[in-house]
Amino acid sequence: MSRLQDLCGALEEIRRDALQYARRLEAAHRAVNAAWQQAVALLSRERQASSAGQQIAQRLLEADHKCRLATQSLLQASQHAEKYIAAHCGKSGNKVGTLSPPQGDVNAVSSDAPSSVSDDKEGSDRDRNAPYEHAHNVDTGGQGVTHDAGNSRSIGAPAPGDRSTTREKWQAERSCRRAERSVDNVDQPLENPKPTAAKKGHGHSRHGYQTTDEQQATRVRTGRAPNGLRVKPHPVRASRFRSAQAEAEALGRARTQLEADLRNGTVDFHTDPVTGQQLYVHPATGIPVRHRVSVPTNDPRGFGESAQVARRVGGLGSPPALDANGSRIPDLIVAPQKTATVSYEYVPSANEWRPVTYFPEP
């Protein structure tokens, strides 16, 4: 009973600390959001702002997202601790007060401030099933930034002498969950005005770790992608990421390469005919610039382990072979896919680059 009371006391202290940090982060969130709005207003007033100013605005926006997600994580940590104390310590005479969130809406973001991160319902369900772990991954272009609330060593990790699994296995499972959360919401809205252009990214829905080899085979056979849409032109090759970690690694490496290309000036751009300002949207048509990057992995397993490839009548370049129903015949080629290709498109309202599609290649 004494150990249970000590644990309850420790959890109550963690809950109070988490709430305090949540309030501080919420204040920081408001300050960063205000700074971001000022930066955007400055860019709209002075169209000749340099690319450095645009990068500052982007970083402020990303910081705003991180503060918002960190605040939500800390609030959930506090609520989980309160529920645990109420469930396990109520019969011991310990009384737990009602937890109130910090003043203001921690989810409130200016309508002008875009968000590349949406609520992950699946991730939230996983949190409820594992109340001691409070980790959120923020997708800043594919690179997971993790915010942990509470002492993961004493609360989330298996304690010595009381383990149902090894620490290595626990860490691997936690890494997998983090990676899943960081890629589950990668497919974000796009703003290309062309009628035939994609209105939302589809790399994860068509090539993500959650797709299957059979779905990729169906795509080669019929043209129907794992997300249920028919793809034109009909692809002769389809692949998937072998794991959430491999998918997250590909997006992280690609984002780093994109930022390097932007700094080095190797990304196509247009010039404003009036101001001479560098634009990533055509000044007349409004069509945004696209930029493709290919990145390698050091993992011998590759980003993917196989690919479905249409069988051909003859050698390379010959027409695809067809079955009795007139459909292409997919062949499973088992080989490490050591490269990932990511196609980015500039989104003017968000002043950021978002993946249109991405997939592993040999």
Number of C-alpha atoms within 10 A of each C-alpha: 8 8 8 13 16 11 15 23 15 14 21 19 14 19 25 16 16 23 23 17 18 27 20 14 23 25 18 17 25 20 13 19 24 16 16 24 18 13 19 20 11 14 16 11 10 11 13 14 14 12 14 10 15 16 14 13 22 18 14 19 26 23 18 26 25 23 25 23 26 27 28 21 23 27 26 24 26 29 20 21 24 21 14 17 23 17 10 14 19 13 9 13 8 14 11 14 9 8 13 10 16 18 9 11 10 22 13 11 17 12 7 11 17 15 14 20 21 13 10 15 10 11 19 15 10 14 18 13 10 12 17 20 23 27 25 27 26 27 26 21 24 25 21 21 14 18 18 15 26 23 14 14 9 10 13 16 17 17 13 8 6 7 11 9 9 13 14 9 10 16 13 12 12 16 13 16 18 22 25 23 24 29 26 21 19 26 19 17 16 22 18 21 13 12 7 7 12 15 15 16 22 20 21 25 19 26 26 26 23 16 19 17 16 13 21 25 27 20 27 27 25 17 22 20 22 22 13 12 11 13 13 8 7 14 16 19 19 26 31 29 29 23 18 23 20 23 28 28 22 26 28 19 20 27 23 15 16 23 14 13 15 13 12 9 10 11 16 14 16 15 14 17 10 7 10 11 16 17 16 23 22 14 14 8 10 14 19 23 20 19 19 17 17 18 20 19 16 9 10 10 15 22 32 26 21 23 25 25 22 22 22 18 12 10 9 9 8 10 12 18 15 16 9 6 6 10 15 24 20 26 16 18 12 11 14 19 24 19 18 26 18 23 20 22 23 22 20 18 11 17 17 18 22 26 28 26 22 27 25 30 25 16
